[in-house]
Amino acid sequence: MESDHVGHSRPVAVSFIHRTFIQRLIRTTLGKLVFGLRLRREDGSYPTLGQLIKQWFIGIFGALEILTVSS
């Protein structure tokens, strides 16, 4: 039986891999891919891996803040 710590960290790990490495590899997220959308910067280039990681951390901390405030 897995501990709660492992059970809660798995979705976070999948989110990180999806929003950073997969998006960098295929130039879009899987959801955007369904609709033929791609994320580009103002200059037309694709986000770097570092930018994607930064955005993921901003998003995850924002979500945690919302969850802790609403609890």
PyMOL commands that set and color helices and strands:
alter all, ss='L'
color gray80, all
select helices_A, chain A and resi 4-26+30-34+49-70
alter helices_A, ss='H'
color red, helices_A
deselect
rebuild
show_as cartoon
